[in-house]
Each structure stands twice: as structure tokens, then as C-alpha cells.
Amino acid sequence: MKFDLHCHTKEGSFDSKVPITEYIRKYRALGYDGFLIADHNSYRGCRKWQSMKDDPAFAGMTVLCGIEYDTKDAGHVLIILPDGLFPKLLKIRGMRCMKLIRVVHGLGGIVGLAHPFGVRSSSAFGFRLMRWDFVKDMDFIEVFNTCESSDSNYLASELAIKFNLPGVAGTDAHSARYIGMACTEIDADIRCNNDFIEAIKNGAAITASGTERKDTRKSRAKDHWVGVLGYKIYNRGLAKVKMPRRKITHRKNFGKYKPTRPL
């Protein structure tokens, strides 16, 4: 089955211009079986899909529900939980990576680094606090991202090989022009989140491929020190204004989740 495993929707990501219906229409035409909603620290897109998934017009298309979470020390991380789980805790950005892994595994989900060698403002190895320990407890690595460079994707592929983790591909699309530029082929029957989680855990054969977009002014700006600083102000400063007690909230809720395997 063919999937794009990194899509931002208009319904769930403030910086995306692509509605769920457009993803469905275009990926169906391209012969894909589905895609993953991975909005920024938000399940709004997923909840929108839940309200419309029974429409016969969408039959045969598998829409997986996930989230792209902003960690404090490892950049962006992709999370897929069992069907129907949309915990409020994961909408509060800034959790440390190891705590996030424990929460996700405690809920029976899977977690993977998104574009680990990509733009410094939001990628794991652009963070001073990033540790190799984080990688060994991941369930997969995004080894191809349309919006990153070929060097970034190559290093991500090498990282997956080093830690013997499955590698997936996603467009990271915020614009319709990137639809179809990444493909994850999975040798499994995927009809829901639970199927995908089981396929990853059971070692289903996966092939990741795609075409990188051309370098853009926007992507260069994100990697400039000004862009990195601006992201930190947004991710830590404004987020703290929005949720001033987020550390306390993380700590209070963390005890509810117990790992299903040793850390």
C-alpha cells in the first residue's frame, strides 16, 4: 500500500493551505491508498476527519490520524496513537523527548523523528540537547522528507540503518504543489491507525522514496540564525504565554502514563 506519511491540513495546521478533501481527491487520482494527518501539536484535523470519514465519497481511502509534536530537546517528532486517542497532553508543546516517548508507548502508540537532519529550527540534530539515547527508543525514522535537502535525507537514512529502524517518507506538505512527491510503500493491509502501528511493530517491509523540492527562500530563512531564534521565540516564548503552567501540566499528567516496555 502507498502512503504519504507527513501531511499538514488546513483544518489543523495554521500554516497549511490544503484541506483534507483535497488530499483525498489528489491522492486517489495518483493511486495512493492513504496519507497521515500530522498537524502541529493539534488534533483538529484528525477530529475533522472523524466527523466526515463515514461519507461514501471517501470510501477506500485510509486516512491515518497523527500529530507532529514540538519537543523541547529533539525538534519535531511524529506520533501515531491507537484509533480514537487524542490526548490533551500532546497538544501542549515543549515536553522533553524521553518523557514524550514514555507517554506515547504507555498509550500503545509509536513515535519517530521527523526530518532529523533537516532545518535547524525544528530538527533533532539542530538541538544542543539532542542525545543518541532518544534515537534507540524511537519506532521509526522519517528518512525522506520532500521539504528537506538530499543530504538531510541521506543522513536520516543512515541513521535508520545504524539503529535498525524502519524508514518512512512524507512530503511535509503545507501546499498542494507537493502532493505526490513522497511515497511510503508498506507490505501490509493498512485500514486504520491500529493496523499501521501493528505493521511497524511487526517489521513489515517498508520502502521510502520521493523527490525533494527545490531550495526556496523560505527554507533558507528557516536555517538562518535569525530564523532559528524566531522559532525559539515562537515555540518557547509564545507557547509559554499561551500555557504559562505547561511544565506543571506536563508533570501532573505524566504520572498517568506507564511504559509498555523498558526505556
N, C-alpha and C positions, 0 to 999 in steps of 0.2 A: 504494500500500500504506500501511496505517495502523500507526504505531508510537508507543509511549511510550519516549522515548529517555533516561530517567533513573529507574531503579528500584533500590532497595536491598532486598536479600534477607535473610531470616532466617539463611540459611546463610553469608552472607558479611559482613554488617554487624551489629556488636554491638547497634546501636540500632534495628534493623528487626524488625518482628513478622510480616512477610509471607513465607511460603515460596514457592519457585519454582512449585510446583504450583498455588498459589492464584492467582498472577499468570496462569498459563496458562489456568486454568479461567475466570477472570473476563474476561480479555481476549478469549478465544474467544467468550464469550457476548455481548460488546459489539461484535463484528465487527472487532476489530483483527487484524492479521497477525503482530504480534510486539511485542517490547519489548527494551530494552537493560539488562542487568545492569551496574550502576555502583556497586559496593560501595566502601567507604572503604579505599583502599590495600590491597586484598585481592582475590585471585582465588579465594577459597574457594567463593564462589557459582558462579563460572564452572566450576570443576573439578567441582562437584557436578552442574551441568548436563551436562557432558561425560560423566559416568557414567550419565546417565539419558536422554540425548537420543534413543537408538535405540528407546525404548519406543513401540510403535504408538499408544499413547494420546495421545502428543504430536505426532502427525503433522500437518503443515500449519501448525504454529506456528514462526515464526522467532525464536529467542532469540539475540540478539547478545551477545557477551561483551566487556565493557569494564571500566574502573576509574575511580573518582573520586579523583584524586591531590591530596594536600595539598602545594602548593608553598611555598617559603619567602617568596616575594615577590609572588605573584599569586593567592593563595587557591586555591579548588578548580578543577581542570581535568579535563575528561572526555577519556579516551583510549580509542581503539579500534585494536587491532593486528590484523594478518592472522591468519587462523584458526590456532588451536593455539599461539600465542605467549603465554606467561605469565611474563615475565622477573622474576627475584627482585629486580632493582634497583628495579622500580616498586612493590615492597611496602615500601620504605624511604622514608618521607615526608621532606619537607624539602629536596628538590632545588630549585635555582633554576630559574625558568621557562625561560630560554633554553637551559639545559642539557637540561631535560626535552624541549623541542621538538626539539632535535638528536637525542636518543636515540630519540624516537618516529618521527621522519622517517627516521632511519637504519634503523629496523626496518620501514619501509614502512607505518607507521600514520598516523593522523590525530589531531589534538588540537584541543580547543575550550574556551573559557572557559565555566564553569558559573555561572549567575546572577551576571554580572559586577558588577551594581549592587545586589546583594542584601544580606543581613545582613553587617555589617562584619567579623564574626569570621572569615568564610570566603570572602568575595567579593573579586574582583580590585581594585576601586576603593576598597576599605576598607583597602588596604595602602599604607603610605607609600612602599614601594619599587617599586610598580607603575609600569611605563613603557608608553608608547604603542607602543614597538617590539615589545612582546610580542604586541600585537593583530595587527599586519600579518603575522606569521608563523603565525597560527592558521589552521585549515582550516574552522572553523565557529564559530558563537556560539549559546549557548543563549539564545534571545530570549524564550522563555516558560517560566516555572517556576511550577507551581501553588502552591508554598510561599512565593513572594515577592509583593510588592505590585504593583499595576498600574503605579505609577510606575517601579519597578525594571525591570519587563518592557518598558515603553515605551523607557526609556533603552537597554536591551540591544538592542532592535530598531533604534534609531537608530544604535547602534554598528555593527551588522552592515551597515546601509546605507552608512555612512560608509566602511567598509573593503571593501565589495562582497563580503561573506562570506555563505554560506548560513546561515539561521537555523533552529534546531530547537526542539522543545518537549518537555518532560518533566515528570512530576509530582513528581520527587524524593521519591517515596513511601517512607515508612517504616511506614505504616499502610495497611490495606486500604481505608479510607474515601476515600482519594484516588485510587484506581484509576479510570481513565477520565476524569480531569479535565484531561488534556493529550493532544494528538494532533499527531504529525508525519506529514503525508501526502507520500509520495515517489513521483514518477513513474518508477519503476524496479522491476525484479524483484529483490527482496532475499531471499536464502535463507541468507546467511551473512555473516560479517564482511567477507570479501573483496568481496562484492557491494556492501555498504554503502560501503566505502572507495572503490571504483571510482565509485559513484554521486556521492559528494561531490566527488571529484577531477574528474569529467567534467561537473559542473554540472547534474545532474538537477534538475528543477523540484521545489521543496520548499515546503510551506505549513505554518506552525506556528500552533496555536490552542489555546485551553483556557479554563478558569475558575479564577481564583485562589481559594484557600481564605480563610476569614475570618481576621482578625487574632487571634492567640492569645497567651496569657500567655507561653508558651514562646518564641514568636518575638520578642516584645518583650524578654524577658530576654536573648536572644542578642545583641541590638543595644545593650543597656546596657553601659556601660564595664566593669562587673563581669563580664558575660558575655564580652566581648572579652578581658579579662585572663585569665579562666578558660580560654578556648580556647587562648590563647597558652601558658599553663602546661601544658595537656594536649598541645598539638601540638608544642611545642618541649621542654618540660621532661621530661614522662613519656616522650616518644619518645626523648629522649637517654638516659634511664635504660635503656630497653629496648634501644637500639642506640647505645652510647656512642661507637663508632667510625664512625658513619654518614657523616660528612664524608669520612673516609678511604676508606670503602667506595664512596661516590659517585665520588670522584676516581679510584680504582683501576679501576672498571668503565667509567667514562665513555669512556676511550680505545678501547673495543671497538666503539663505535658511530660510524659516519661518516654525515654527512647526505647524502641523495639529491638535495638541491637546495641552493643557496646560502642562508645565513642573512641 
